Amino acid sequence: MTKLSKKELKEPDILQTTTTKIVHYIKKNRVRFYVFATAGITAGIITVGIYFYWDNYQTKAMQIYTKAQNNMLKNMDDPSVSDKTLKTFRELIESYPYSWSARMAHYHLGNIYYKKGELDNAIESYKKFVSLVKSDEAGVKFLALTSLGYCYEARKDFKTALDYFEKAQKTKNIGFESMGYRNIARIYELLNDKEKALKNYKIALEKNNDPGMELFIKRKISSLS
């Protein structure tokens, strides 16, 4: 064990000196210290409170979303089930509008309305979803934009339908590329633009990974060539 020199023994301990300085500072600036300390503690409490509130908020929203999903899976062809699911999704959006679940509810509402033939409501729901979604790794934005294309195609508004199909192709669409190009090609067919229809069917064939669609696309290419 190393012995301390007389000089070192006489020198004040660094920790003790620092502590003394801090105590003196607090005494001299007591009011300021308490204000800052109180503000820090309050900010901490608020942060923790917000975290737990938001976690609870998202959890409750997810519970309602799961309930609605289960209703959909029971029997999609039963109108009473669809109406019950619509009501549940609406309640979710109204009660927890800022949750992830509410955002997805807009997309599912669009699907239900489309199936019921309520195109105006379907369009409104899909557009609401698209306006809310920021990043999309699952490709749901692609599906929503594509569904908007289907809605306008059903209305015979082919130019607007084409616009949405093309917008869909610019989003995350891994696994859906061929479908997207088929949609664009079909609209060009309806617009009597055979050249662009043929071009997009050829790309759709290149991107195709569905054996069941291969013969259909080849027939389209053959009829337009």
Contacts in CASP RR format, 6 or more apart in sequence:
PFRMAT RR
TARGET T0000
AUTHOR 0000-0000-0000
METHOD contacts of the structure
MODEL  1
MTKLSKKELKEPDILQTTTTKIVHYIKKNRVRFYVFATAGITAGIITVGI
YFYWDNYQTKAMQIYTKAQNNMLKNMDDPSVSDKTLKTFRELIESYPYSW
SARMAHYHLGNIYYKKGELDNAIESYKKFVSLVKSDEAGVKFLALTSLGY
CYEARKDFKTALDYFEKAQKTKNIGFESMGYRNIARIYELLNDKEKALKN
YKIALEKNNDPGMELFIKRKISSLS
25 33 0 8 1.000
26 33 0 8 1.000
57 96 0 8 1.000
57 98 0 8 1.000
57 99 0 8 1.000
58 96 0 8 1.000
58 99 0 8 1.000
58 100 0 8 1.000
58 101 0 8 1.000
60 95 0 8 1.000
60 96 0 8 1.000
61 92 0 8 1.000
61 95 0 8 1.000
61 96 0 8 1.000
61 99 0 8 1.000
61 100 0 8 1.000
61 101 0 8 1.000
61 102 0 8 1.000
62 99 0 8 1.000
62 100 0 8 1.000
62 101 0 8 1.000
64 88 0 8 1.000
64 91 0 8 1.000
64 92 0 8 1.000
64 95 0 8 1.000
64 96 0 8 1.000
64 101 0 8 1.000
65 92 0 8 1.000
65 101 0 8 1.000
65 104 0 8 1.000
65 105 0 8 1.000
67 88 0 8 1.000
68 85 0 8 1.000
68 88 0 8 1.000
68 89 0 8 1.000
68 92 0 8 1.000
68 105 0 8 1.000
68 108 0 8 1.000
69 108 0 8 1.000
71 81 0 8 1.000
71 84 0 8 1.000
71 85 0 8 1.000
71 88 0 8 1.000
72 81 0 8 1.000
72 82 0 8 1.000
72 85 0 8 1.000
72 108 0 8 1.000
72 112 0 8 1.000
74 81 0 8 1.000
75 81 0 8 1.000
76 82 0 8 1.000
76 115 0 8 1.000
82 112 0 8 1.000
82 115 0 8 1.000
82 116 0 8 1.000
85 108 0 8 1.000
85 112 0 8 1.000
86 109 0 8 1.000
86 112 0 8 1.000
86 113 0 8 1.000
89 105 0 8 1.000
89 108 0 8 1.000
89 109 0 8 1.000
89 112 0 8 1.000
90 105 0 8 1.000
90 109 0 8 1.000
92 99 0 8 1.000
92 101 0 8 1.000
92 102 0 8 1.000
92 105 0 8 1.000
93 102 0 8 1.000
93 105 0 8 1.000
93 106 0 8 1.000
96 102 0 8 1.000
103 129 0 8 1.000
103 132 0 8 1.000
103 133 0 8 1.000
104 129 0 8 1.000
104 140 0 8 1.000
106 125 0 8 1.000
106 126 0 8 1.000
106 128 0 8 1.000
106 129 0 8 1.000
106 132 0 8 1.000
107 125 0 8 1.000
107 126 0 8 1.000
107 129 0 8 1.000
107 140 0 8 1.000
107 143 0 8 1.000
107 144 0 8 1.000
109 121 0 8 1.000
109 125 0 8 1.000
110 121 0 8 1.000
110 122 0 8 1.000
110 125 0 8 1.000
110 126 0 8 1.000
110 129 0 8 1.000
110 147 0 8 1.000
111 122 0 8 1.000
111 147 0 8 1.000
113 119 0 8 1.000
113 121 0 8 1.000
113 122 0 8 1.000
113 125 0 8 1.000
114 122 0 8 1.000
114 147 0 8 1.000
114 150 0 8 1.000
114 151 0 8 1.000
119 151 0 8 1.000
119 154 0 8 1.000
119 155 0 8 1.000
122 147 0 8 1.000
122 151 0 8 1.000
123 148 0 8 1.000
123 151 0 8 1.000
123 152 0 8 1.000
126 144 0 8 1.000
126 145 0 8 1.000
126 147 0 8 1.000
126 148 0 8 1.000
126 151 0 8 1.000
127 148 0 8 1.000
129 140 0 8 1.000
129 141 0 8 1.000
129 144 0 8 1.000
130 141 0 8 1.000
130 144 0 8 1.000
130 145 0 8 1.000
130 148 0 8 1.000
133 140 0 8 1.000
133 141 0 8 1.000
133 144 0 8 1.000
136 142 0 8 1.000
136 171 0 8 1.000
136 172 0 8 1.000
137 172 0 8 1.000
138 172 0 8 1.000
139 171 0 8 1.000
139 172 0 8 1.000
139 173 0 8 1.000
139 174 0 8 1.000
139 176 0 8 1.000
141 168 0 8 1.000
141 171 0 8 1.000
141 172 0 8 1.000
142 168 0 8 1.000
142 171 0 8 1.000
142 172 0 8 1.000
142 173 0 8 1.000
142 176 0 8 1.000
143 168 0 8 1.000
143 176 0 8 1.000
145 164 0 8 1.000
145 165 0 8 1.000
145 167 0 8 1.000
145 168 0 8 1.000
145 171 0 8 1.000
146 164 0 8 1.000
146 165 0 8 1.000
146 168 0 8 1.000
146 176 0 8 1.000
146 179 0 8 1.000
146 180 0 8 1.000
146 183 0 8 1.000
148 164 0 8 1.000
149 160 0 8 1.000
149 161 0 8 1.000
149 164 0 8 1.000
149 165 0 8 1.000
149 168 0 8 1.000
149 183 0 8 1.000
150 161 0 8 1.000
151 161 0 8 1.000
152 158 0 8 1.000
152 160 0 8 1.000
152 161 0 8 1.000
152 164 0 8 1.000
153 161 0 8 1.000
153 187 0 8 1.000
153 190 0 8 1.000
158 187 0 8 1.000
158 190 0 8 1.000
158 191 0 8 1.000
159 191 0 8 1.000
161 187 0 8 1.000
162 184 0 8 1.000
162 187 0 8 1.000
162 188 0 8 1.000
162 191 0 8 1.000
165 180 0 8 1.000
165 183 0 8 1.000
165 184 0 8 1.000
165 187 0 8 1.000
166 184 0 8 1.000
168 180 0 8 1.000
168 183 0 8 1.000
169 177 0 8 1.000
169 180 0 8 1.000
169 181 0 8 1.000
169 184 0 8 1.000
173 180 0 8 1.000
175 209 0 8 1.000
177 207 0 8 1.000
178 204 0 8 1.000
178 205 0 8 1.000
178 207 0 8 1.000
178 208 0 8 1.000
178 209 0 8 1.000
178 210 0 8 1.000
178 213 0 8 1.000
178 217 0 8 1.000
179 204 0 8 1.000
180 204 0 8 1.000
181 200 0 8 1.000
181 201 0 8 1.000
181 203 0 8 1.000
181 204 0 8 1.000
181 207 0 8 1.000
182 200 0 8 1.000
182 201 0 8 1.000
182 204 0 8 1.000
182 213 0 8 1.000
182 217 0 8 1.000
184 200 0 8 1.000
185 196 0 8 1.000
185 197 0 8 1.000
185 198 0 8 1.000
185 199 0 8 1.000
185 200 0 8 1.000
185 201 0 8 1.000
185 204 0 8 1.000
185 220 0 8 1.000
186 197 0 8 1.000
188 194 0 8 1.000
188 196 0 8 1.000
188 197 0 8 1.000
188 200 0 8 1.000
189 197 0 8 1.000
189 224 0 8 1.000
194 224 0 8 1.000
197 220 0 8 1.000
197 224 0 8 1.000
198 221 0 8 1.000
198 224 0 8 1.000
198 225 0 8 1.000
201 217 0 8 1.000
201 220 0 8 1.000
201 221 0 8 1.000
201 224 0 8 1.000
202 221 0 8 1.000
204 217 0 8 1.000
205 214 0 8 1.000
205 217 0 8 1.000
205 218 0 8 1.000
205 221 0 8 1.000
208 214 0 8 1.000
208 217 0 8 1.000
END
